Amino acid sequence: MSSLIHRRHRSLYFLGALALVVGACATNPVTGRREISLVSESQEIAMGLEAAKEAANQMGVYPNPALQQYVSAVGMPMAKASERPSLPWSFTVIDDPVVNAFALPGGPLFVTRGILAYMNSEAQLASVLGHEIGHVTAKHSVSQMSRAQLAQIGLVGAMIVRPELAQFGELGSTALGLMFLKFGRDDETQADELGFRYMTGQTYDPSEMTEMFRTLERTSGDSSDVPEWLSTHPDPGNRVSRTQERIASWTRPAGALKTNRDPFLMAIDGIVFGEDPRQGYFQKTAFLHPTLKFRLDFPPEWTTANQPSQVAGISTKQDAIIALTLAGKASPAQAANEFLRQEGIQASSPSTAPINGLPAAVGRFSVQTEQGVLAGYVAFIQLDDTTYRILAYTAQTSIGAYEGTFRQAIGSFRRLTDPAALAVKPNVVRLVQIRSAMTIAQFQQQYPSPIPAEQLAAINGAPAASTSFPAGSWLKRVAAE
């Protein structure tokens, strides 16, 4: 009897699942085929808009309106000519040195300033934007999310999760989760094909797509941290040769094709290259912020991260965290009382003794979580008109081992007064028009850059430092701002 009931329940389970699948089919706007989709277009748009806000807040928008407008002007005509022109498309340059670009469901597209520094023409920008537009029009992210939902009811295999990317709290967010989706090789092939069609539809020279792929291959490196483009967009195999085959079989339109090398280079002249120390930087484990004018020392040997919304450090055993965030305009005492009076938090009355001459409030707390009881210290310190929060915590069973470490870190917060630290400037890309033919190696000798010659070759789209450019060419160097 129990076996019969079990079989009936199992049959009902699969009938219900089948009904869910049949009712969730939708037409793919690119292929015209019916596909399983558990996410409606309105849900896709809403999810993308929310995730876009989160991505912009967490990663930071690059503060150059002219460059933002330029990138949008390249991408929008392709998006409007795609199979999904009515989506709320947007194109944003984010203030990140990583070589990357990504699309969120429903139309928000992002490129980093890092990838722009390695591009050498408007057509190359169009190739990357067209590829990302293709991921949206073909609903690749939506398909992944639908498969993930189906996996929960046992119809497909589970998606691969990368928990190491969530070692700091905010990295488990919706926006970064969507950003870190790793597309399959079939999706990449389709996005390459669509990107080719979108860019050539705007009369861009498709040979620049092959040059962009070569550059991305040269810049791909260790993707153990925030992923570079190739780690989330795996090469489907012979990517460059496939693009060359498309070009060979493509019916070239009458008239000249656009490359727009010089206009693009002029648009990125002065773009920040590498980390921007004005947004804070580490000297070993000491964090210095020249704009906000403070310093905080993390424990030696800890792993640290500087993110737009927080600065954090994690212990060598990965069992303790110290995180610094903004706490608004409230006084330290007010902010501490509000924090420590939250439901579920057990706390002592905060101390209001100044820290290095700054108004402060420090309290010890413990809180029950799903992982067990956490314990630590929270400090609110006021510098000028801003209050900062330092949250230091570990498992309650380990608080004895870290108590002194936490207090020492909190006590290190102070005003930054070192003139050299306050005056630090970022490196930027600068254009130089060469008067005579020269190789990248010769250019490096004549116009020194604080990067290796091979990297300088890469940002100029050259395969090696021995590559020669003719007189009159605009080349990129890296120099202090």
Secondary structure, 3 states (H helix, E strand, C coil): CHHHHHHHHHHHHHHHHHHHHHHCEEECCCCCCEEECCCCHHHHHHHHHHHHHHHHHHHCECCCHHHHHHHHHHHHHHHHCCCCCCCCCEEEEECCCCCCEEECCCCEEEEEHHHHHCCCCHHHHHHHHHHHHHHHHCCHHHHHHHHHHHHCCCCCCCCCCCHHHHCCHHHHCHHHHHHCCCCCHHHHHHHHHHHHHHHHHCCECCHHHHHHHHHHHHHCCCCCCCCCHHHHCCCCCCHHHHHHHHHHHCCCCCCCCECCHHHHHHHHCCCEECCCHHHCEEECCEEEECCCCEEEECCCCCEEEEECCEEEEECCCCCEEEEEEECCCCCHHHHHHHHHCCCCEEECCCECCCECCECEEEEEEEEEECCEEEEEEEEEEEECCEEEEEEEEEEHHHHHHHHHHHHHHHHCCEECCCHHHHCCCCEEEEEEECCCCEEHHHHHHHCCCCCCHHHHHHHCCCCCCCCEECCCCEEEEEEEC
